[in-house]
Amino acid sequence: MAATTFTFAPKLVQMIDTLREDMHAGSRSEVLRRALALLKLLKDAEKNGAEILLKKDGTEQRVIIS
């Protein structure tokens, strides 16, 4: 596996750290891998004609991934 280094703004690092805690992930890298896997899944579904919806209390909201 190739190693790559990224530099993120402090607010983004804080967001990644919050997600790491919420997800019980072992590392920031794990958070980013999961995020990219989810984005790929959503984009593939969208390319195949699927709509992505969030539903809360009976209200649906369409999600557009650009």
C-alpha positions as CSV (number, residue, x, y, z in Angstrom):
1,M,0.0,0.0,0.0
2,A,1.4,3.4,-0.9
3,A,1.7,6.0,1.7
4,T,0.4,9.6,1.0
5,T,0.5,12.7,3.1
6,F,-2.2,15.3,3.2
7,T,-2.5,18.6,4.9
8,F,-6.0,19.6,6.2
9,A,-7.3,22.7,7.7
10,P,-7.7,22.6,11.5
11,K,-11.5,22.5,11.3
12,L,-11.4,19.5,8.9
13,V,-9.0,17.7,11.2
14,Q,-11.4,18.3,14.1
15,M,-14.3,16.9,12.0
16,I,-12.2,13.8,11.2
17,D,-11.3,13.3,14.8
18,T,-15.0,13.7,15.9
19,L,-16.0,11.1,13.3
20,R,-13.2,8.8,14.4
21,E,-14.6,8.9,18.0
22,D,-18.2,8.5,16.8
23,M,-17.3,5.6,14.6
24,H,-14.9,4.0,17.1
25,A,-12.3,4.0,14.2
26,G,-8.7,3.2,15.0
27,S,-7.2,6.1,13.1
28,R,-7.9,9.1,10.9
29,S,-6.9,7.0,7.9
30,E,-9.7,4.5,8.7
31,V,-12.2,7.4,8.7
32,L,-11.0,8.6,5.4
33,R,-11.0,5.1,3.9
34,R,-14.6,4.6,5.0
35,A,-15.7,8.0,3.8
36,L,-14.2,7.3,0.3
37,A,-15.8,3.9,0.2
38,L,-19.2,5.4,1.0
39,L,-18.7,8.2,-1.6
40,K,-17.8,5.5,-4.2
41,L,-20.9,3.5,-3.3
42,L,-23.2,6.5,-3.6
43,K,-21.7,7.8,-6.9
44,D,-22.0,4.3,-8.4
45,A,-25.6,4.0,-7.3
46,E,-26.3,7.5,-8.7
47,K,-24.7,6.6,-12.0
48,N,-26.9,3.6,-12.2
49,G,-30.1,5.7,-11.8
50,A,-30.6,5.4,-8.1
51,E,-31.8,8.3,-6.0
52,I,-30.2,8.8,-2.6
53,L,-32.7,9.8,0.0
54,L,-32.5,10.7,3.7
55,K,-35.6,10.0,5.7
56,K,-36.4,11.4,9.1
57,D,-39.7,11.3,10.9
58,G,-41.4,10.5,7.6
59,T,-39.9,13.4,5.7
60,E,-37.6,12.5,2.8
61,Q,-34.8,14.7,1.5
62,R,-33.0,13.9,-1.8
63,V,-29.2,14.0,-1.6
64,I,-27.3,15.2,-4.5
65,I,-23.6,14.2,-4.7
66,S,-21.8,16.5,-7.0
